[in-house]
Amino acid sequence: MARNPFVAAAGERPSPLKASLNYLLVCLVVLAGLWAAVGSLDYVLDFGFVGQVSKRIGDGFLLTLRISVASLAISLAIGALVAAGKGSRILPIRYLCDLYVRIIRGTPLIMQVYLFFYVIGTSLGIDDRFWAGTLILSGFEGAYIAEILRGGLASIDATQRDAARAVGLTRSQALRHVIVPQMVARTLPALTGQFASIVKDSSLLSLISVVELTQTMREISSQNFRLFECYFLLGALYLAITLPLDALGRHFERRFDYAH
């Protein structure tokens, strides 16, 4: 008797075909439920306006990507410096980095957007909304990346450093050939997921009128009153970025899962 394609044995890893079939089924059920919910409102979805505003949507989509990529690069630099600072022997530096992480992780991004743009940004004369938004997002994500990097470094057993020195490697060689490769293996999946968070968090920059994807769709919906269509499309466009990133993170996680 053929095995049930919708049931997996305990501990069984479904085949790619079986997993895809069931995932497709779940997606269809969710879409059907969503469609039924919209239908119960006596509302007819109409995406005919998309062609007329496709350039605006494309510009907002590209701006979101630009902000996300720039924020990723800057937040990686901030995270590396803060992670190093938290391990510094100079206590004021150590506690300054610790305070930064605690404040950023303990307060909502929406508060930081308003505070840094209207107070700190204004006092420093930063009036370019693209760079202001990028720096705000970088400062926020940098705290999380610092903890990812610090945790990755702390997970490496000290005996590996001792072993590297025992075979004649200098401190810099041990760092380059032993420590850093393992840190990359252990932190890359989490960093990939953090990039997806950067993409999603960039939507809050619409609060300071950065015309990225969310602000673009908000402006379009206020003009044509097709609120459901605009936000369905908005979600689909974000998923077009974050789902490949999620798949990339899972790939790295399997690639570097040396224990299995």
C-alpha positions as CSV (number, residue, x, y, z in Angstrom):
1,M,0.0,0.0,0.0
2,A,1.3,3.4,-1.0
3,R,2.4,5.6,1.9
4,N,0.2,8.5,2.8
5,P,1.8,11.6,1.2
6,F,0.4,13.8,4.0
7,V,1.8,11.9,7.0
8,A,5.4,11.6,8.1
9,A,6.7,8.9,10.5
10,A,8.3,9.9,13.8
11,G,11.7,11.4,13.1
12,E,11.2,11.1,9.3
13,R,12.6,13.9,7.1
14,P,10.0,14.3,4.3
15,S,11.3,14.1,0.7
16,P,11.5,17.4,-1.2
17,L,8.5,16.4,-3.3
18,K,6.5,15.4,-0.3
19,A,7.4,18.6,1.6
20,S,6.6,20.8,-1.5
21,L,3.2,19.1,-1.9
22,N,2.2,19.7,1.7
23,Y,3.5,23.2,1.7
24,L,1.6,24.0,-1.4
25,L,-1.5,22.6,0.1
26,V,-1.1,24.7,3.3
27,C,-0.6,27.9,1.1
28,L,-3.7,27.2,-0.9
29,V,-5.7,26.7,2.3
30,V,-4.4,30.0,3.7
31,L,-5.1,31.8,0.5
32,A,-8.6,30.3,0.3
33,G,-9.3,31.5,3.9
34,L,-8.1,34.9,3.1
35,W,-10.1,35.1,0.0
36,A,-13.2,34.0,1.9
37,A,-12.6,36.6,4.5
38,V,-12.4,39.4,1.9
39,G,-15.5,38.0,0.1
40,S,-17.5,38.1,3.4
41,L,-17.0,41.9,3.4
42,D,-18.7,42.2,0.0
43,Y,-15.5,43.7,-1.4
44,V,-14.2,43.0,-4.9
45,L,-10.4,43.1,-5.2
46,D,-9.2,45.1,-8.2
47,F,-5.5,45.3,-9.0
48,G,-6.1,47.2,-12.3
49,F,-4.3,50.3,-10.9
50,V,-1.0,48.5,-10.5
51,G,0.1,49.2,-14.1
52,Q,-0.5,52.9,-13.7
53,V,1.7,53.2,-10.6
54,S,4.2,50.5,-11.3
55,K,7.1,53.0,-11.6
56,R,6.3,54.5,-8.2
57,I,6.1,51.1,-6.7
58,G,9.4,50.1,-8.4
59,D,11.1,53.2,-7.0
60,G,9.9,52.5,-3.5
61,F,11.0,48.9,-3.8
62,L,14.5,49.9,-4.9
63,L,14.8,52.5,-2.2
64,T,13.9,49.8,0.4
65,L,16.6,47.6,-1.0
66,R,19.1,50.5,-1.0
67,I,18.3,51.4,2.6
68,S,18.5,47.7,3.7
69,V,21.8,47.0,2.0
70,A,23.4,50.2,3.3
71,S,22.0,49.6,6.8
72,L,23.3,46.0,6.7
73,A,26.9,47.2,5.9
74,I,26.9,49.9,8.6
75,S,25.2,47.8,11.3
76,L,27.7,45.0,10.7
77,A,30.5,47.5,11.4
78,I,28.7,48.9,14.4
79,G,28.0,45.4,15.7
80,A,31.6,44.3,15.3
81,L,32.9,47.4,17.2
82,V,30.3,47.0,20.0
83,A,31.0,43.3,20.3
84,A,34.7,44.0,20.6
85,G,34.0,46.9,23.0
86,K,31.9,44.6,25.3
87,G,35.0,42.5,25.8
88,S,37.4,45.4,26.3
89,R,39.6,45.6,29.3
90,I,38.9,49.3,29.5
91,L,35.8,49.4,31.7
92,P,34.2,52.7,30.5
93,I,34.3,51.4,27.0
94,R,32.9,48.0,28.0
95,Y,30.0,49.6,30.0
96,L,29.3,52.2,27.3
97,C,28.8,49.3,24.7
98,D,26.7,47.4,27.2
99,L,24.5,50.4,27.9
100,Y,24.1,51.0,24.2
101,V,22.9,47.4,23.6
102,R,20.5,47.5,26.6
103,I,18.9,50.8,25.6
104,I,18.5,49.9,21.9
105,R,17.2,46.4,22.6
106,G,15.0,47.6,25.4
107,T,13.1,50.4,23.6
108,P,10.9,50.2,20.5
109,L,12.2,51.2,17.1
110,I,9.4,53.7,16.6
111,M,10.6,55.7,19.6
112,Q,14.1,55.6,18.3
113,V,13.0,56.8,14.8
114,Y,11.4,59.9,16.3
115,L,14.1,60.6,18.9
116,F,17.1,60.3,16.6
117,F,15.5,62.0,13.6
118,Y,13.8,65.0,15.3
119,V,16.2,65.5,18.2
120,I,19.7,64.1,17.6
121,G,19.5,64.3,13.8
122,T,18.3,67.9,13.9
123,S,21.0,68.9,16.4
124,L,23.7,67.4,14.2
125,G,22.3,68.9,11.0
126,I,21.4,65.6,9.3
127,D,18.5,66.6,7.0
128,D,18.9,64.0,4.3
129,R,16.1,61.5,5.1
130,F,17.7,58.6,3.3
131,W,20.9,58.8,5.4
132,A,19.0,59.7,8.5
133,G,16.8,56.7,8.1
134,T,19.8,54.5,7.2
135,L,21.7,55.6,10.3
136,I,18.7,55.1,12.6
137,L,18.1,51.6,11.2
138,S,21.8,50.8,11.5
139,G,22.0,51.9,15.1
140,F,19.0,49.7,15.9
141,E,20.2,46.6,14.1
142,G,23.8,47.1,15.2
143,A,22.8,46.2,18.8
144,Y,21.3,42.9,17.8
145,I,24.2,42.1,15.5
146,A,26.7,42.8,18.3
147,E,25.0,40.2,20.4
148,I,25.0,37.7,17.6
149,L,28.8,38.2,17.1
150,R,29.5,38.2,20.8
151,G,27.6,35.0,21.2
152,G,29.3,33.4,18.3
153,L,32.7,34.3,19.7
154,A,31.8,33.1,23.2
155,S,30.7,29.7,21.8
156,I,34.2,28.9,20.5
157,D,36.1,26.9,23.2
158,A,39.2,28.6,24.5
159,T,41.1,25.3,24.0
160,Q,40.9,25.9,20.3
161,R,42.9,29.2,20.7
162,D,45.4,27.3,22.8
163,A,45.7,24.5,20.2
164,A,46.3,27.1,17.5
165,R,49.1,28.7,19.5
166,A,50.5,25.3,20.3
167,V,51.0,24.4,16.7
168,G,52.9,27.7,16.1
169,L,50.2,30.1,14.9
170,T,50.6,33.7,15.9
171,R,47.6,35.5,17.5
172,S,46.6,37.1,14.2
173,Q,47.0,33.8,12.3
174,A,44.9,32.0,14.9
175,L,42.2,34.6,14.6
176,R,42.3,34.5,10.8
177,H,42.5,30.7,10.3
178,V,40.7,29.3,13.4
179,I,38.5,31.8,15.1
180,V,37.0,33.8,12.2
181,P,36.0,30.8,10.1
182,Q,34.1,29.2,13.0
183,M,32.5,32.5,13.8
184,V,31.3,32.8,10.2
185,A,29.9,29.3,10.3
186,R,28.0,29.9,13.6
187,T,26.7,33.5,13.0
188,L,26.0,33.5,9.2
189,P,22.5,31.9,9.5
190,A,21.5,34.4,12.3
191,L,23.0,37.3,10.4
192,T,21.0,36.3,7.3
193,G,17.9,36.3,9.4
194,Q,18.8,39.7,10.8
195,F,19.0,41.1,7.2
196,A,15.4,40.0,6.7
197,S,14.6,42.0,9.9
198,I,16.3,45.0,8.5
199,V,14.2,44.8,5.4
200,K,11.0,44.6,7.5
201,D,12.0,47.3,10.0
202,S,12.8,49.7,7.2
203,S,9.0,50.1,6.8
204,L,9.0,52.3,10.0
205,L,11.1,54.9,8.2
206,S,7.8,55.9,6.5
207,L,7.2,57.7,9.8
208,I,9.7,60.3,8.9
209,S,8.5,60.5,5.2
210,V,11.2,58.3,3.7
211,V,9.4,57.3,0.5
212,E,10.4,53.6,0.6
213,L,8.0,50.8,-0.2
214,T,5.6,51.2,2.7
215,Q,5.3,55.0,2.3
216,T,4.8,54.6,-1.4
217,M,1.9,52.2,-0.9
218,R,0.4,54.4,1.8
219,E,0.4,57.3,-0.6
220,I,-1.1,55.3,-3.4
221,S,-3.9,53.9,-1.2
222,S,-4.7,57.4,0.0
223,Q,-5.2,58.4,-3.6
224,N,-7.2,55.5,-5.0
225,F,-8.8,54.2,-1.8
226,R,-7.8,50.6,-2.7
227,L,-6.5,49.9,0.8
228,F,-6.8,46.1,0.7
229,E,-5.1,45.7,-2.7
230,C,-2.3,48.1,-1.8
231,Y,-1.5,46.3,1.4
232,F,-1.8,42.8,-0.1
233,L,0.7,43.9,-2.7
234,L,2.9,45.5,-0.1
235,G,3.0,42.2,1.8
236,A,3.8,40.2,-1.3
237,L,6.7,42.6,-2.2
238,Y,8.2,42.2,1.2
239,L,7.9,38.5,1.0
240,A,9.6,38.6,-2.4
241,I,12.7,39.9,-0.4
242,T,12.4,38.1,2.9
243,L,11.5,34.6,1.7
244,P,14.7,34.1,-0.4
245,L,16.7,35.5,2.6
246,D,15.0,32.9,4.8
247,A,15.8,30.2,2.4
248,L,19.4,31.4,2.2
249,G,19.6,31.4,6.0
250,R,18.4,27.8,6.1
251,H,20.9,26.8,3.5
252,F,23.8,28.3,5.5
253,E,22.4,26.6,8.6
254,R,22.5,23.1,6.9
255,R,25.8,23.9,5.2
256,F,27.6,24.7,8.4
257,D,25.8,22.1,10.6
258,Y,29.0,20.1,11.2
259,A,27.5,18.2,14.1
260,H,25.2,16.4,11.7
